[in-house]
Amino acid sequence: MSRCFSFTDVKNSCYRSTFIKSGLRSTITDLHDSTVMHCWIPTVREYSKPNLLLIHGLGANALWQWGDIIRFMTPHFNVFVPDLVFFEESYTTRPERTEAFQAQCLMRLMEAHSVKKFSLVGLSYGGFVGYGLAAQFSEAVERVVICSAGVCMEEKDLKEGVFRVSDLEEAASILVPQTPNKLRELMGYTMFRPPPLNLVPSCLLADFIDVSRLQLSDPPVANQILTRQPDTQITDFSFN
């Protein structure tokens, strides 16, 4: 049965309006290797401003993760807000699932928009991708901010309770939730002093999963984070 009302659709529309009012427009870029990426870019690029790439994490799309702060950034930066591959309208038929591949796609996306130098902010999974982007393309990346991303996390950290799960399958089911209960678990991990999550109606959470296309986000991406080799030595990027 079709939905007659969707709170998530309404909120998506509000965020899209916020992005447009903030001077951004929606674009689709074909990278010509069976990879297509969606990105919000400046409607009018001002070359006197520095360029800023905002990289979202797992869970909600880029609209939800940056929508509340985007209006504070666009007056000072040429802001680029992509959806990573396997999220929303960004996809590939290639087999790669690593953050290194995501970073390469972002670099090619920025090159397609004639952006040669930029700073970046990476949130959660986006922090892994942003770190990889700076490591691979240090000549292009000027400044890096990584938020809530354990780029140095080791297996022992999981065993000591950073993320209490029994196996990778359970971890992936939380990081890419398919049910309201799993989405509640994810919210519990990601929110500081979360509200009583059992009071959040399941119908709203199911609607969010459906409309946000979380079911289309690729679970192997979550597996890749949990099985990756930790960066026990941080790269010295030597930014100017």
Phi and psi in degrees as GROMACS dihedral restraints (atoms count N, CA, C in turn):
[ dihedral_restraints ]
;  ai    aj    ak    al  type     phi  dphi    fc
    3     4     5     6     1   -72.7    20    10
    4     5     6     7     1   151.4    20    10
    6     7     8     9     1   -79.8    20    10
    7     8     9    10     1   139.2    20    10
    9    10    11    12     1   -92.5    20    10
   10    11    12    13     1   -18.7    20    10
   12    13    14    15     1  -150.5    20    10
   13    14    15    16     1   139.4    20    10
   15    16    17    18     1  -133.7    20    10
   16    17    18    19     1   114.9    20    10
   18    19    20    21     1   -61.7    20    10
   19    20    21    22     1   -38.4    20    10
   21    22    23    24     1   -65.1    20    10
   22    23    24    25     1   -40.5    20    10
   24    25    26    27     1   -60.3    20    10
   25    26    27    28     1   -42.3    20    10
   27    28    29    30     1   -63.1    20    10
   28    29    30    31     1   -45.2    20    10
   30    31    32    33     1   -65.9    20    10
   31    32    33    34     1   -39.1    20    10
   33    34    35    36     1   -58.2    20    10
   34    35    36    37     1   -43.8    20    10
   36    37    38    39     1   -62.8    20    10
   37    38    39    40     1   -39.7    20    10
   39    40    41    42     1   -63.8    20    10
   40    41    42    43     1   -43.3    20    10
   42    43    44    45     1   -66.9    20    10
   43    44    45    46     1   -40.0    20    10
   45    46    47    48     1   -60.4    20    10
   46    47    48    49     1   -42.1    20    10
   48    49    50    51     1   -61.7    20    10
   49    50    51    52     1   -40.1    20    10
   51    52    53    54     1   -62.8    20    10
   52    53    54    55     1   -43.5    20    10
   54    55    56    57     1   -63.0    20    10
   55    56    57    58     1   -44.0    20    10
   57    58    59    60     1   -64.7    20    10
   58    59    60    61     1   -44.6    20    10
   60    61    62    63     1   -65.1    20    10
   61    62    63    64     1   -23.2    20    10
   63    64    65    66     1   -85.2    20    10
   64    65    66    67     1     4.1    20    10
   66    67    68    69     1    91.0    20    10
   67    68    69    70     1    24.3    20    10
   69    70    71    72     1  -113.6    20    10
   70    71    72    73     1   157.6    20    10
   72    73    74    75     1  -136.1    20    10
   73    74    75    76     1   152.6    20    10
   75    76    77    78     1   -85.0    20    10
   76    77    78    79     1   134.2    20    10
   78    79    80    81     1  -135.9    20    10
   79    80    81    82     1   155.0    20    10
   81    82    83    84     1  -121.2    20    10
   82    83    84    85     1   127.8    20    10
   84    85    86    87     1  -121.1    20    10
   85    86    87    88     1   124.8    20    10
   87    88    89    90     1   -89.0    20    10
   88    89    90    91     1   117.4    20    10
   90    91    92    93     1   -84.0    20    10
   91    92    93    94     1     0.8    20    10
   93    94    95    96     1    66.6    20    10
   94    95    96    97     1    27.3    20    10
   96    97    98    99     1  -140.4    20    10
   97    98    99   100     1    40.3    20    10
   99   100   101   102     1    67.1    20    10
  100   101   102   103     1    25.2    20    10
  102   103   104   105     1  -126.8    20    10
  103   104   105   106     1   130.9    20    10
  105   106   107   108     1  -127.7    20    10
  106   107   108   109     1   137.5    20    10
  108   109   110   111     1  -129.4    20    10
  109   110   111   112     1   137.6    20    10
  111   112   113   114     1   -95.9    20    10
  112   113   114   115     1   141.1    20    10
  114   115   116   117     1  -153.8    20    10
  115   116   117   118     1   141.3    20    10
  117   118   119   120     1   -88.6    20    10
  118   119   120   121     1   126.6    20    10
  120   121   122   123     1  -128.8    20    10
  121   122   123   124     1   163.4    20    10
  123   124   125   126     1   -61.6    20    10
  124   125   126   127     1   134.3    20    10
  126   127   128   129     1   -61.9    20    10
  127   128   129   130     1   -42.4    20    10
  129   130   131   132     1  -129.0    20    10
  130   131   132   133     1   115.9    20    10
  132   133   134   135     1   -82.6    20    10
  133   134   135   136     1   126.7    20    10
  135   136   137   138     1  -101.8    20    10
  136   137   138   139     1   114.0    20    10
  138   139   140   141     1   -73.8    20    10
  139   140   141   142     1    -9.7    20    10
  141   142   143   144     1   -78.6    20    10
  142   143   144   145     1   -14.3    20    10
  144   145   146   147     1   -95.1    20    10
  145   146   147   148     1   148.2    20    10
  147   148   149   150     1   -72.4    20    10
  148   149   150   151     1   157.7    20    10
  150   151   152   153     1   -94.3    20    10
  151   152   153   154     1   140.2    20    10
  153   154   155   156     1  -133.8    20    10
  154   155   156   157     1   126.3    20    10
  156   157   158   159     1  -104.6    20    10
  157   158   159   160     1   124.0    20    10
  159   160   161   162     1  -106.3    20    10
  160   161   162   163     1   119.3    20    10
  162   163   164   165     1  -111.9    20    10
  163   164   165   166     1   117.0    20    10
  165   166   167   168     1   -77.7    20    10
  166   167   168   169     1   170.2    20    10
  168   169   170   171     1  -107.2    20    10
  169   170   171   172     1  -166.0    20    10
  171   172   173   174     1   -70.0    20    10
  172   173   174   175     1   161.6    20    10
  174   175   176   177     1   102.5    20    10
  175   176   177   178     1  -119.2    20    10
  177   178   179   180     1   -72.6    20    10
  178   179   180   181     1   165.6    20    10
  180   181   182   183     1   -76.7    20    10
  181   182   183   184     1   178.6    20    10
  183   184   185   186     1   -62.4    20    10
  184   185   186   187     1   -34.0    20    10
  186   187   188   189     1   -56.7    20    10
  187   188   189   190     1   -48.6    20    10
  189   190   191   192     1   -70.2    20    10
  190   191   192   193     1   -35.4    20    10
  192   193   194   195     1   -79.9    20    10
  193   194   195   196     1   -24.7    20    10
  195   196   197   198     1  -118.1    20    10
  196   197   198   199     1    -5.1    20    10
  198   199   200   201     1   -61.3    20    10
  199   200   201   202     1   -31.0    20    10
  201   202   203   204     1   -80.2    20    10
  202   203   204   205     1   -14.0    20    10
  204   205   206   207     1  -121.6    20    10
  205   206   207   208     1    -6.0    20    10
  207   208   209   210     1   -59.8    20    10
  208   209   210   211     1   -36.6    20    10
  210   211   212   213     1   -67.4    20    10
  211   212   213   214     1   -20.6    20    10
  213   214   215   216     1   -83.9    20    10
  214   215   216   217     1   -15.8    20    10
  216   217   218   219     1   -96.7    20    10
  217   218   219   220     1   -37.2    20    10
  219   220   221   222     1   -63.6    20    10
  220   221   222   223     1   -26.9    20    10
  222   223   224   225     1   -66.8    20    10
  223   224   225   226     1   -20.3    20    10
  225   226   227   228     1  -111.7    20    10
  226   227   228   229     1   -16.8    20    10
  228   229   230   231     1  -137.4    20    10
  229   230   231   232     1   155.2    20    10
  231   232   233   234     1   -81.3    20    10
  232   233   234   235     1   106.3    20    10
  234   235   236   237     1   -97.0    20    10
  235   236   237   238     1   134.0    20    10
  237   238   239   240     1  -121.4    20    10
  238   239   240   241     1   124.7    20    10
  240   241   242   243     1  -126.6    20    10
  241   242   243   244     1    93.6    20    10
  243   244   245   246     1   -86.4    20    10
  244   245   246   247     1   159.2    20    10
  246   247   248   249     1   -95.7    20    10
  247   248   249   250     1   124.1    20    10
  249   250   251   252     1   -62.4    20    10
  250   251   252   253     1   159.5    20    10
  252   253   254   255     1   -59.0    20    10
  253   254   255   256     1   137.8    20    10
  255   256   257   258     1    84.1    20    10
  256   257   258   259     1     4.8    20    10
  258   259   260   261     1  -120.9    20    10
  259   260   261   262     1   134.1    20    10
  261   262   263   264     1    51.7    20    10
  262   263   264   265     1  -123.6    20    10
  264   265   266   267     1   -91.6    20    10
  265   266   267   268     1     7.4    20    10
  267   268   269   270     1   -96.9    20    10
  268   269   270   271     1   130.8    20    10
  270   271   272   273     1  -155.8    20    10
  271   272   273   274     1   165.9    20    10
  273   274   275   276     1  -150.0    20    10
  274   275   276   277     1   156.3    20    10
  276   277   278   279     1  -103.3    20    10
  277   278   279   280     1     2.4    20    10
  279   280   281   282     1   -74.9    20    10
  280   281   282   283     1   157.3    20    10
  282   283   284   285     1   -82.6    20    10
  283   284   285   286     1   -11.7    20    10
  285   286   287   288     1   -64.7    20    10
  286   287   288   289     1   143.2    20    10
  288   289   290   291     1  -135.3    20    10
  289   290   291   292     1    12.5    20    10
  291   292   293   294     1   -90.1    20    10
  292   293   294   295     1   161.2    20    10
  294   295   296   297     1   -68.3    20    10
  295   296   297   298     1   -24.0    20    10
  297   298   299   300     1   -63.1    20    10
  298   299   300   301     1   -40.9    20    10
  300   301   302   303     1   -65.5    20    10
  301   302   303   304     1   -42.8    20    10
  303   304   305   306     1   -58.2    20    10
  304   305   306   307     1   -43.5    20    10
  306   307   308   309     1   -62.1    20    10
  307   308   309   310     1   -42.1    20    10
  309   310   311   312     1   -63.1    20    10
  310   311   312   313     1   -39.3    20    10
  312   313   314   315     1   -64.4    20    10
  313   314   315   316     1   -41.6    20    10
  315   316   317   318     1   -64.3    20    10
  316   317   318   319     1   -41.1    20    10
  318   319   320   321     1   -62.6    20    10
  319   320   321   322     1   -43.2    20    10
  321   322   323   324     1   -66.3    20    10
  322   323   324   325     1   -34.5    20    10
  324   325   326   327     1   -63.4    20    10
  325   326   327   328     1   -46.2    20    10
  327   328   329   330     1   -64.4    20    10
  328   329   330   331     1   -39.3    20    10
  330   331   332   333     1   -63.3    20    10
  331   332   333   334     1   -37.1    20    10
  333   334   335   336     1   -63.8    20    10
  334   335   336   337     1   -27.1    20    10
  336   337   338   339     1   -97.6    20    10
  337   338   339   340     1    17.6    20    10
  339   340   341   342     1    60.4    20    10
  340   341   342   343     1    36.3    20    10
  342   343   344   345     1  -105.0    20    10
  343   344   345   346     1   115.1    20    10
  345   346   347   348     1   -99.9    20    10
  346   347   348   349     1   -27.1    20    10
  348   349   350   351     1  -132.8    20    10
  349   350   351   352     1   138.1    20    10
  351   352   353   354     1  -163.1    20    10
  352   353   354   355     1   158.6    20    10
  354   355   356   357     1  -102.9    20    10
  355   356   357   358     1   166.0    20    10
  357   358   359   360     1  -143.3    20    10
  358   359   360   361     1   153.4    20    10
  360   361   362   363     1  -124.8    20    10
  361   362   363   364     1   124.1    20    10
  363   364   365   366     1  -115.4    20    10
  364   365   366   367     1   126.5    20    10
  366   367   368   369     1  -107.6    20    10
  367   368   369   370     1   123.2    20    10
  369   370   371   372     1    57.2    20    10
  370   371   372   373     1  -121.5    20    10
  372   373   374   375     1   -54.9    20    10
  373   374   375   376     1   -33.9    20    10
  375   376   377   378     1   -62.3    20    10
  376   377   378   379     1   -25.1    20    10
  378   379   380   381     1   -67.6    20    10
  379   380   381   382     1   -40.2    20    10
  381   382   383   384     1   -60.5    20    10
  382   383   384   385     1   -45.3    20    10
  384   385   386   387     1   -66.0    20    10
  385   386   387   388     1   -43.0    20    10
  387   388   389   390     1   -63.0    20    10
  388   389   390   391     1   -40.4    20    10
  390   391   392   393     1   -61.1    20    10
  391   392   393   394     1   -45.4    20    10
  393   394   395   396     1   -63.9    20    10
  394   395   396   397     1   -36.6    20    10
  396   397   398   399     1   -64.1    20    10
  397   398   399   400     1   -44.9    20    10
  399   400   401   402     1   -66.7    20    10
  400   401   402   403     1   -37.4    20    10
  402   403   404   405     1   -67.5    20    10
  403   404   405   406     1   -38.8    20    10
  405   406   407   408     1   -82.0    20    10
  406   407   408   409     1   -31.9    20    10
  408   409   410   411     1  -130.0    20    10
  409   410   411   412     1    55.5    20    10
  411   412   413   414     1   -63.1    20    10
  412   413   414   415     1   -24.4    20    10
  414   415   416   417     1   -70.8    20    10
  415   416   417   418     1   -20.0    20    10
  417   418   419   420     1   -99.7    20    10
  418   419   420   421     1   -27.6    20    10
  420   421   422   423     1   -93.1    20    10
  421   422   423   424     1   123.2    20    10
  423   424   425   426     1   -92.1    20    10
  424   425   426   427     1   -46.5    20    10
  426   427   428   429     1  -138.9    20    10
  427   428   429   430     1   150.7    20    10
  429   430   431   432     1  -133.1    20    10
  430   431   432   433     1   131.5    20    10
  432   433   434   435     1  -122.7    20    10
  433   434   435   436     1   121.6    20    10
  435   436   437   438     1  -113.6    20    10
  436   437   438   439     1   123.9    20    10
  438   439   440   441     1  -116.7    20    10
  439   440   441   442     1   124.1    20    10
  441   442   443   444     1    55.2    20    10
  442   443   444   445     1    44.4    20    10
  444   445   446   447     1  -130.5    20    10
  445   446   447   448     1   121.7    20    10
  447   448   449   450     1   -87.3    20    10
  448   449   450   451     1    69.6    20    10
  450   451   452   453     1   -65.8    20    10
  451   452   453   454     1   -18.8    20    10
  453   454   455   456     1  -105.5    20    10
  454   455   456   457     1     9.4    20    10
  456   457   458   459     1   -64.1    20    10
  457   458   459   460     1   136.3    20    10
  459   460   461   462     1  -116.2    20    10
  460   461   462   463     1   168.4    20    10
  462   463   464   465     1   -57.5    20    10
  463   464   465   466     1   -36.4    20    10
  465   466   467   468     1   -64.5    20    10
  466   467   468   469     1   -27.9    20    10
  468   469   470   471     1   -65.7    20    10
  469   470   471   472     1   -38.0    20    10
  471   472   473   474     1   -65.1    20    10
  472   473   474   475     1   -42.6    20    10
  474   475   476   477     1   -65.8    20    10
  475   476   477   478     1   -28.6    20    10
  477   478   479   480     1   -86.2    20    10
  478   479   480   481     1     1.3    20    10
  480   481   482   483     1   107.4    20    10
  481   482   483   484     1    12.7    20    10
  483   484   485   486     1   -62.0    20    10
  484   485   486   487     1   -38.1    20    10
  486   487   488   489     1  -143.6    20    10
  487   488   489   490     1    95.6    20    10
  489   490   491   492     1   -80.0    20    10
  490   491   492   493     1    98.5    20    10
  492   493   494   495     1  -138.7    20    10
  493   494   495   496     1   158.9    20    10
  495   496   497   498     1   -85.7    20    10
  496   497   498   499     1   -31.6    20    10
  498   499   500   501     1  -159.3    20    10
  499   500   501   502     1   177.0    20    10
  501   502   503   504     1   -64.7    20    10
  502   503   504   505     1   -35.1    20    10
  504   505   506   507     1   -62.4    20    10
  505   506   507   508     1   -42.3    20    10
  507   508   509   510     1   -65.7    20    10
  508   509   510   511     1   -40.7    20    10
  510   511   512   513     1   -61.3    20    10
  511   512   513   514     1   -45.0    20    10
  513   514   515   516     1   -64.1    20    10
  514   515   516   517     1   -35.3    20    10
  516   517   518   519     1   -68.1    20    10
  517   518   519   520     1   -21.7    20    10
  519   520   521   522     1   -88.7    20    10
  520   521   522   523     1   -44.7    20    10
  522   523   524   525     1   -67.0    20    10
  523   524   525   526     1   -32.5    20    10
  525   526   527   528     1  -123.3    20    10
  526   527   528   529     1    75.1    20    10
  528   529   530   531     1   -67.7    20    10
  529   530   531   532     1   140.9    20    10
  531   532   533   534     1  -114.0    20    10
  532   533   534   535     1    -8.1    20    10
  534   535   536   537     1  -132.8    20    10
  535   536   537   538     1   157.6    20    10
  537   538   539   540     1   -56.4    20    10
  538   539   540   541     1   -39.9    20    10
  540   541   542   543     1   -64.3    20    10
  541   542   543   544     1   -40.8    20    10
  543   544   545   546     1   -68.6    20    10
  544   545   546   547     1   -33.8    20    10
  546   547   548   549     1   -66.9    20    10
  547   548   549   550     1   -36.0    20    10
  549   550   551   552     1   -61.9    20    10
  550   551   552   553     1   -41.5    20    10
  552   553   554   555     1   -61.2    20    10
  553   554   555   556     1   -43.8    20    10
  555   556   557   558     1   -62.4    20    10
  556   557   558   559     1   -43.0    20    10
  558   559   560   561     1   -62.2    20    10
  559   560   561   562     1   -37.1    20    10
  561   562   563   564     1   -63.8    20    10
  562   563   564   565     1   -35.2    20    10
  564   565   566   567     1   -75.1    20    10
  565   566   567   568     1   -34.7    20    10
  567   568   569   570     1   -97.4    20    10
  568   569   570   571     1   -11.6    20    10
  570   571   572   573     1  -105.7    20    10
  571   572   573   574     1   138.1    20    10
  573   574   575   576     1   -85.0    20    10
  574   575   576   577     1   122.9    20    10
  576   577   578   579     1    52.3    20    10
  577   578   579   580     1    61.2    20    10
  579   580   581   582     1   -64.8    20    10
  580   581   582   583     1   153.7    20    10
  582   583   584   585     1   -69.2    20    10
  583   584   585   586     1   170.0    20    10
  585   586   587   588     1   -59.3    20    10
  586   587   588   589     1   100.7    20    10
  588   589   590   591     1   -68.9    20    10
  589   590   591   592     1   -23.3    20    10
  591   592   593   594     1   -69.4    20    10
  592   593   594   595     1   -13.1    20    10
  594   595   596   597     1   -89.5    20    10
  595   596   597   598     1    -9.6    20    10
  597   598   599   600     1   -75.7    20    10
  598   599   600   601     1   120.3    20    10
  600   601   602   603     1   -59.4    20    10
  601   602   603   604     1   136.2    20    10
  603   604   605   606     1   -61.6    20    10
  604   605   606   607     1   -31.0    20    10
  606   607   608   609     1   -65.1    20    10
  607   608   609   610     1   -35.1    20    10
  609   610   611   612     1   -69.4    20    10
  610   611   612   613     1   -40.4    20    10
  612   613   614   615     1   -67.9    20    10
  613   614   615   616     1   -40.9    20    10
  615   616   617   618     1   -63.5    20    10
  616   617   618   619     1   -38.9    20    10
  618   619   620   621     1   -63.9    20    10
  619   620   621   622     1   -40.9    20    10
  621   622   623   624     1   -62.8    20    10
  622   623   624   625     1   -44.6    20    10
  624   625   626   627     1   -60.2    20    10
  625   626   627   628     1   -43.1    20    10
  627   628   629   630     1   -67.1    20    10
  628   629   630   631     1   -53.9    20    10
  630   631   632   633     1   -70.7    20    10
  631   632   633   634     1   -36.2    20    10
  633   634   635   636     1   -77.1    20    10
  634   635   636   637     1    -3.9    20    10
  636   637   638   639     1    61.5    20    10
  637   638   639   640     1    32.0    20    10
  639   640   641   642     1   -61.7    20    10
  640   641   642   643     1   -26.7    20    10
  642   643   644   645     1   -70.1    20    10
  643   644   645   646     1   -14.9    20    10
  645   646   647   648     1   -96.0    20    10
  646   647   648   649     1   -13.4    20    10
  648   649   650   651     1   -64.3    20    10
  649   650   651   652     1   143.2    20    10
  651   652   653   654     1   -87.2    20    10
  652   653   654   655     1   112.6    20    10
  654   655   656   657     1   -53.9    20    10
  655   656   657   658     1   -34.3    20    10
  657   658   659   660     1   -57.3    20    10
  658   659   660   661     1   -22.8    20    10
  660   661   662   663     1   -62.3    20    10
  661   662   663   664     1   -44.0    20    10
  663   664   665   666     1   -64.6    20    10
  664   665   666   667     1   -41.4    20    10
  666   667   668   669     1   -60.0    20    10
  667   668   669   670     1   -37.7    20    10
  669   670   671   672     1   -63.0    20    10
  670   671   672   673     1   -39.1    20    10
  672   673   674   675     1   -62.1    20    10
  673   674   675   676     1   -42.4    20    10
  675   676   677   678     1   -78.7    20    10
  676   677   678   679     1   -19.8    20    10
  678   679   680   681     1  -107.5    20    10
  679   680   681   682     1     0.0    20    10
  681   682   683   684     1   -65.8    20    10
  682   683   684   685     1   155.1    20    10
  684   685   686   687     1   -77.8    20    10
  685   686   687   688     1   129.1    20    10
  687   688   689   690     1   -68.3    20    10
  688   689   690   691     1   147.7    20    10
  690   691   692   693     1   -88.4    20    10
  691   692   693   694     1    86.6    20    10
  693   694   695   696     1   -74.7    20    10
  694   695   696   697     1   -16.3    20    10
  696   697   698   699     1  -123.6    20    10
  697   698   699   700     1   117.1    20    10
  699   700   701   702     1   -70.9    20    10
  700   701   702   703     1   134.3    20    10
  702   703   704   705     1   -65.6    20    10
  703   704   705   706     1   136.7    20    10
  705   706   707   708     1   -85.4    20    10
  706   707   708   709     1   106.1    20    10
  708   709   710   711     1   -83.4    20    10
  709   710   711   712     1   -21.4    20    10
  711   712   713   714     1    52.1    20    10
  712   713   714   715     1    54.6    20    10
  714   715   716   717     1   -70.3    20    10
  715   716   717   718     1   147.9    20    10
